[in-house]
Amino acid sequence: MCVLVDALCKLPEGYPVYTNRGASGIDGLIATMAGVAVASERPTVGVVGDISASHDLNSLALLSQVQHPSILFIVNNSGAIFRYVASLQQQLKTLIIAYRII
């Protein structure tokens, strides 16, 4: 997602953009944001998907300890990236149905 921000947004010259792929691209992203915020000592904005956020919810505790303004945007699109993987489409449908039943 960060690649899209960098590609589609006009940021000021020299504005830092950090990315973290994690394992399969979904874990540790909130923890990375907290680490960048602490290390940079600057206001920080993070953008993660809903599935990525669910795999790193414990790191919200880290983010709450940051001493300067930090904003985390969670894009809630039901793990839309997985719709493009044909082998996972049926599993995703089953998961969504099970989730709605529970």
Secondary structure, DSSP 8 states (H G I E B T S, - for coil): -HHHHHHHS---TT--------GGG-SSHHHHHHHHHHHHTS-EEEEEEHHHHHTTGGGHHHHTT-SS-EEEEEE-STTGGGGG-HHHHHHHHHHHHHHHH-
